[in-house]
Every structure is written in structure tokens, then in C-alpha cells.
């Protein structure tokens, strides 16, 4: 199989129990790290989508009420900063 270090039938001797245990530990650690990287990427992608949505709503709100554009921009910028801070905190917690 593709995940095997030595394809079956080609090994000259079987690895020791310690070697098998070490390989298993390394594989588990690798899976954990892959999950960590994937979760960080997913949180970042979700944040980007949320910011895009908020910016679209900002544009619509400013078009509907031009007099409130400055206040709307302030609210949106504070919200975007909060999202960025949350993503940064998530990434720091998962190091």
C-alpha cells in the first residue's frame, strides 16, 4: 500500500517491536500536525469569507444611506479587526 514504508513482500527482515512502535508514534504525530494545519487553514478561509460578506453588506448599507457611510465604515472596520484578532488568537492557541 502507498502508506507503507517497505512494500509488503520486499522486506528482508521484519522491523523490531520498538521500530514499529516508533513508526506508529510518528504517524500519529504527523496526523495531529496535519489536523492542526488544516484547522488553521479552515478558520482563515472562513474568516476571509466572513469579511467579504461584511464588506458586501457595508457597500449595500452605504448605498442605501450615504449620510451614515462613515459610521457604517467604522462599525465594519472594528468588526473586521475583531475577526482578525480572533483568527490570530486561534492560531496562537494551536501552536
N, C-alpha and C positions, 0 to 999 in steps of 0.2 A: 504494500500500500504506500501511498505517497508520503504519509507521515512517519513512516518507519525509518530509522537511521540506517539500518542494514536490511536490505530487502530479504524476505524470507527465502530460505534455501541457499543463500550465498554466504552465510556466516560460517566461519571456520570453527568458532567455539562460542558457546553461549556466554553472555556477559554475567558477571557476578551479581549477587543479590544487591550489593551496595551500589554497583553501577546502575542497575535497573531502578533502584530507589532514587538515586541522584537524577537520573534522566526524567523520572516521573515528577520529581520536585521541580526541576527546571521547566518542564512542560506546564505544570500548574502555575508557576510564577509567570510564565510567558502569557498564559491565558488571562491572568489577573491584569497584567500590564496592558494587554490588548483591550480588555474591557474598560480600563481606566482611560486610555486614549480615545476609544470610541465614545465614551460618555462625555468627555470634554468636547469632542467634535460635535456631538449632537446638541449639547447645550449651546455651543457657539452658533450653530446653524439655526437653532430655534430663536435665539436672541436676534440674529440678523433678520429673520422673517418678521419678528415682532416689531423691530424698529422700522422696517419697511412699511408695515401695516400702519403703525402710528404716524409715520410721515405722510402716508396717503390720506389718513383722516385729518391730519393737520392742514394739508392742502385743501381739502374739501371744506373744512371749517373756515379757513381764511377766505376762500372764495364766497362762502355764504355770508360772512360778516367781516368785511375788510377793516372795520374800526377796531376789532378785537384781535387783529393779526399778531400784534406784539405780545399780548397776554397769552395767546394760544402758543406762540413760538416758545415763550418762557416755560410754559407747562410741559410742552413736548420735550424741550431740551433737558429739563430736570428729570423727566421720566426716562429718557434715553440714558442719562448719566446713571440713574438708579439701576437700569438693566445692565449697563456695562460694569457697574460695581458688583452686582450680584454674580455675573459671569466670572469676574476676577476672583471673588470670594470662593466660588465653587471650584475654580481651577486650583486655588491655593490650598483648599481643604483636601484635595485629591492628590497631593504630591507625595 
